[in-house]
Amino acid sequence: MQQRSLALVAVIVAVLAAAAGFTAGYLLRPTTASSPGAPSAPTGTLSITAAGTLGTLFPAVANQLANESPGITVTLASQQYQGSLAALAAITQLHNTFDVAAAADYRLIPSQLEPNYAAREYVFATTPEVLAYDPTSTALTGVNTTNWPEKITASGFRLAIANASTDPNGYNEIFVLELQGGLSMGSLGALYGHFFTTPVGQLAEPNPTTTVVEPETQAATLLTTHQVAAFIIYRSYALSHHLSFVDFDPHVGLGNLSLGTSGSYGAASTSILTANGTKLIHGAPVAFAVTVPSNAPNAAIGTLFVHLLLSAEGGRFVTQAGFVAISPAWVDNAAGQSSWIAPEVVTLPSALAGP
């Protein structure tokens, strides 16, 4: 009996010791002097500014963080999802503060936030572009991965696209059209020229008879209410909103990470409006990135969010939302990063570096 009692005590002690490393189910690694930025049971409300396509994924991760960390509050009012350029401009131009910032183009955080508003970014997911469409549209009957260019250039058809100057999906849509033209028609401008009136590389002016500019975040509503017939959108968005879609060729859909800025994607280009005038943008793989801004009001909470997002648990949320998780994630500047996050990342591949 005494041996059984001692064994029971040993089990209880072991359970309590293990539990000491958790806060409501969230593994807390010890905070040490060599662990810069390692949060210890932070409290407060998480705030996020991010790409519209992350409007399904990030709230799910945020809610999980709140469930696992009793001191953290999550509200939809403290999260905003819109075009990535506008999301980051909320920090740099409107001077709002957020615990987490994320973009649908991994090149934006380095160019827009670093070094004044962020020290680094973490590239955590990818997804290709697809043609999402209204299955009731007679013009798109029988649409597939090979005949979609002919379907969308039929007489009277109008394609919905996002604003390239506020949303990376807007310029990615342009790149898709250019790359498809180059692949199947021998010219970057062959398909692009049906929807835009200005030459490749210049500020893209939509042709009003073939093109309608609509916010990416409204794509599902516009398609399901039959207001538009097709929208070039991220596959993750199409999956999470249960939309009908067709895939593009890998050399067109911007989902192949090996085709970096110096690969075939880089041949596509367009210009966008910025606060300093126009800027030339080249095609690149779609890769989503996140950061904890330097002026975050609750940097510890932001770090916890990023840590959860990059973990195996967060990877399941990423996959469930229709993305392809990049694991380990890629960091562009490892110096000084939180030791909580460091085990989850490796250095950004050189093939993805560049403008």
N, C-alpha and C positions, 0 to 999 in steps of 0.2 A: 504493500500500500504506500509506503514511504517513497519507493522508487517511482511509482506512478505519479505521486504528488510532485516530486521533483521534476519529472518529465513535463508535467502540465505547466509548472512555473516556467520552465525553460522555453516552452512554446509561446507562452504569453509574453515573456520578455522579448523573444525574437520578433513577434508580431508588432509589439509596441515600438521596437527599434526600427523596423521597416517603415512603420507608419510615420515616424518622425521625419522621414524624407519626403513626405507627401503633404500637400495642402489640398484637401478635397479631391484627391485622385490625381493631382498634377505633380509630377516629379520635380522637386526643387533641388537643384544642385547647390552645394554649399557656396556661400559667398566668401571670397577670400580677397586679399589685397591684389592678387594676380588675376582677378576676374573682373575687369572693368565692365561696368554696365550691368552686372548680374543683379537682377531685382530680388528683393526679399519681401514676400507677402505684401505687394503694393495694393493700394486702394484708390479708387477713383473711377471715372467714366471714360471708356475707350472712345477715341475719336478717329475717324478715318476719312481720307479723301482718296478716291481711286477710280480706275477705269470703269466705265459702265458695265463692261462684260463681267466684271468681278462682283456685280451686285447680287449674285446668287451665292457664290463661293464664300466671300468674306463675311457676310452676316452669319453663315453657318459656323465658320471657324470662331468668330467672335462669341457666338452663343455658347459654343463648347468651352471656350476659355472662361466665360462667366460661370458656367456650371461647375468648373473645376477650381475656380478661385473665388471664394465668397466675397472678397473685398472689391472685386471688379464688377462694375455695372456696364451693361451694354444696352443702348437704345438706338432705334433707327434714326432718331433726330440728330444724333451725333455722328452719323455716317452719310457721306454724299458720294454718289456714283454718277459720273458723266464722262465726256470725252477726256482722254488722258491729258491732253495739253491744257484743257480748262481746269482739270483736277489739280495739276501742279501749279498752274497760274494762281490758284486760290492761295497758295503759299507765297509765291514770289511777287505777285502783283497786288493781290488783295490783302496780303500780310495776315492771313488767318493762320492759326496754329492747329496742328493735328499730331496725334501720336503715331499714325501710320499713313504713309503715302505710297501709292502703287500705280504703275503705268502698264499699258499693253505693248509698249515698245521699250525694250531694255536700254535703248540709247537715250531715252529722255531724262531719266534721273541724273545720269552723269552730266548731260548738257544743260539741264534746267536747274537742278538743285545743288549739284556739287560744284565747288566746295563750301559755298556759303550757307546752304540750307540742309546739307546732308554730307556725311562722310563716306558713304558707300551704298551700294545696292546689292540685293540678293535676287538672282534670276531663278525662278522657281517652277515655271510651267510654260508649256507651249501648246498651240493648237493651230491647225491649218484653217485657211479661209475655205468656205463652201458657198454654193449658190442655194440659199434658202428660198423656197417658193410656195405660192398658194396652189395646192393641188387641185383646186376647182377651176383654175385658169385654163381655158381651152387652148390658149396660145402655147402653154407648156405641157400639153398632153404628150406623154412619151419622152419627156426630157431625160437625158442621161449624161454620163460623164464625158461623152464625146460630141454630142450634138447640141449642147447648151449654147455655144456661140451663135449657131444659126437660129435657135429658138428666140434668143433675146434681141436679135437684130431684125426680127420680122417686123413688117409694117405695122405701125400703131402701138408697138410695145414700148413701155417706159420702165426703166430700171431705177430702183431707189438706191441712193448712195448717201454716205455720211459726209459731213463737212470736213474736208482734209485739213483745214487750218485749226480745228479744235479736237479732232479725233483721229488717232492713228489708223483706225479702220477705214476712214475716208481715203487716206493715201494708199493704204494696202489694197483697197478696191481698185484704185487706179493701176497699181502695180500688177494686179491679177490680169486686168484687161490688156495691159501692155505685154506681159509675158506670154499670155495666150496668143496674142497677135504674132509675136515673134516666133512662137513654137509652131503654130499651124498655118500662119499666113505669110511668114517671112519678113514681117515688119512690126516693130513695137507699136506703131501708130495705126495699124490696120483695124483692129477691133476698138481700141481706145478712141479713135477718131469718129466712131459712130455715136459716141456718148458725150464727147467734149469737143469744143470748137477751137481750142488753142493747141499748139504743137506739144509733143512729148517734152517734158522737162520744164515747161513753163507753168505758171499758175493755171490750173485746170478750170476752164469755164464750162459749166454744164450746158449741153444742148437742150433747150427747154422742151423740144419735141420728143426727146428720147430719154431724158434724165430728170429725176426729181430728187432734191436734197432733203433728207429726213434724218432725225437723230437715230443713232444706232440703238439707243435704249428703247425706242418705240418700234423696232423692227417686228417683234412678235405680234404686237397689237395691229400694226398696219397689214401684216400678212393674213392674220386670222380673221380680220374684219374685211378682207378683200379690197383694201384701199390701194395696195400695190401688189403686183404679181410676183416680184422677185427682189431679193436684197442680198448682196454679197456680204457675208457675215462670218464670224468665227464659228467653227464647228461646235465648240463648247457651248456657245449661246444657242445654236440650233438644237443641240441635244437637250439642254436644260429646259428649253421652252417647247420641246416636243414638236419641232417644225420639220416639214418635209425638206429634204435637201439632196443635192448631188455633189460629189467630191470633184475637185480639180486634179489635173495631172500634178504629181509632186514637184515638178519644175515650175509650176504656176501657183500652187496654193500656199506658198510661203511657210509650210510646216516642216520642211526638212532643215534641221539645224546644221547639217554639214554644208549646206549651200549658204555660207556666210556672206558678209558684205562684199567680199571679193569674188564670190561665186556668181552663178547665173542670175540670182535675184538682184544683185547689184547693178545689172544692166538697166533695170527699170528706174525711172526717176520722175519727179514732179516738183513743183514749188508750192510752198504754203506761205500764208501771211503770218508774220510775227510782229511783236511790239517794235522791232527794229527794221521792218520792211519784209521783203520776201526772202525765203530760204530754200535752197535746193535740197531735196531729200531723195536718197537712193533706196532701192528695195533691200530688204533684209529679212531673215526668218522672224516669224512672230514669236516673241519670247516675253513673258510677263515678269516684271521686277517689282520689288517692294523695298522700302526703307523706313527707318525711324528718323524723322527729321531732327536736325540738331536743336531746333527750338520747340520740340514736342513738350506739351504741358505735363504729360505723364509718360516720360521716356521709358520708365520701368515697365509700364503696361504695354507700351508699343513693342518693347523687346520680348516680353512674354508672348505677345501675339505672333511675332515673326518666328520665335522659337517653335511655337506650336504648329504654325503653318509649314515650316520646313521639316518637322519631325515625321516619323512614319505614320503617326496618327493623323497629322495634317495632310499627308500625302493621300490618305484614303478620302478625305474631303475633296481634295483637288481632282482625284480620279472620278469620284461620284458626280462632280459638277461638269464632267465632260472634257476636262483638260488632260494633257499628258504631263505628269509630274517630272520635273528635272531633279533627280536625287542621286547623289548629293547636289544641292543647289550651287549656283556659281556666284562668287563674290568678286567685285572688281577691285576692292581695296581691303585686304585682310588686316592691315595694321590697326591695332587698337580696337578691334571688334570685341563684342561680348564673348567671353569664354563659354557661355551657355550655347551660343549659336555656332561657334567655330567648328565643333565636331560634325556639324550638318552640312558643311560647305567645302568647296574646292575653288581654285582660282578660275575665273572666267576664261574660256578658251580663246587663244589669240585669233582664231578664225572669225570670231564674232566682234573683235575690237574694231574700232574705226568709226567714221561719221555715220 
